[in-house]
């Protein structure tokens, strides 16, 4: 499925006010993991209150021990500080990387902004080396903008 064909489905999920926010976030994860072959783990992390750390939210994929990530640590923690997308074509070449699974080859993290504040992010791991393109970044920015509307 193309990114463009997934956008209306993202909007439908986000606009389903009968579902809780967590249910909608999980449905987004499921949609992306199912329809994009190289999205093997899809999840959300959010700022943990006033703490300088991220807390794992809804996700789809292998269980992870990384339920709390300090700001600055790993790819997700770096995005919490930089406020910028982070695309890692080869996780083995990253010094500040938190390994979740030996099968993961690449990662992309895109921040979510509410009222100009970085409040969380979408995190995607891939078992395919270097799969992410600018099209992934633009699509995930769209997803994050839609998610921001319900937070």
Residue pairs with C-beta under 8 A, 6 or more apart in sequence:
1 35
1 36
3 135
3 136
3 138
3 139
6 31
6 32
6 35
6 36
6 139
7 139
7 142
9 31
10 28
10 31
10 142
10 143
10 146
11 146
13 19
13 24
13 27
13 28
13 31
14 24
14 28
14 146
14 147
14 149
14 150
16 24
16 27
19 27
21 150
21 151
22 57
22 58
23 58
24 150
25 44
25 57
25 58
25 147
26 58
26 59
26 60
28 42
28 143
28 147
29 42
29 43
29 44
29 58
29 59
29 60
30 60
32 39
32 42
32 60
32 124
32 143
33 39
33 40
33 41
33 42
33 60
33 61
37 128
38 126
38 127
38 128
38 131
38 132
39 124
39 126
40 61
40 103
40 104
40 125
40 126
40 127
40 128
41 59
41 60
41 61
41 62
41 64
41 100
41 101
41 104
41 123
41 124
41 125
42 59
42 60
42 61
42 122
42 123
42 124
43 56
43 57
43 58
43 59
43 60
43 61
43 64
43 122
43 123
43 124
44 56
44 57
44 58
44 59
44 112
44 120
44 121
44 122
44 123
44 147
45 54
45 55
45 56
45 57
45 69
45 76
45 80
45 120
45 121
45 123
46 54
46 55
46 57
46 112
46 119
46 120
47 53
47 54
47 55
47 80
47 118
47 119
47 120
48 54
48 55
48 68
52 70
52 71
53 68
53 69
53 70
53 71
54 68
54 69
54 70
54 71
54 76
54 77
54 80
54 120
54 121
55 67
55 68
56 64
56 66
56 67
56 68
57 120
59 123
61 125
62 100
62 101
64 100
65 100
66 74
66 98
66 100
69 76
69 77
69 80
69 98
70 77
71 77
71 80
71 81
72 78
72 80
72 81
72 96
73 96
73 98
74 96
74 97
74 98
75 86
75 88
75 94
75 96
75 97
75 98
75 107
75 109
75 123
76 98
76 109
76 121
76 123
77 96
77 98
78 86
78 96
79 85
79 86
79 109
79 110
79 111
79 118
79 121
80 111
80 118
80 121
83 111
83 113
83 118
84 111
85 108
85 109
85 110
85 111
85 137
85 140
85 141
86 107
86 108
86 109
87 106
87 107
87 108
87 132
87 136
87 137
88 94
88 97
88 106
88 107
88 108
89 106
89 129
89 130
89 132
90 105
90 106
90 129
90 130
91 97
91 99
91 104
91 105
91 106
91 107
92 105
97 107
100 125
101 125
103 127
104 125
104 126
104 127
105 126
105 127
105 128
105 129
105 130
106 125
106 126
106 128
106 129
106 130
106 131
106 132
107 123
107 124
107 125
107 126
108 123
108 124
108 126
108 132
108 136
108 137
108 140
109 121
109 122
109 123
109 124
110 121
110 122
110 137
110 140
110 141
110 143
110 144
111 118
111 120
111 121
111 144
112 118
112 119
112 120
112 121
112 122
112 144
112 147
112 148
112 151
113 119
113 144
113 148
114 148
114 151
119 148
119 151
120 151
121 144
122 140
122 143
122 144
122 147
124 132
124 140
126 132
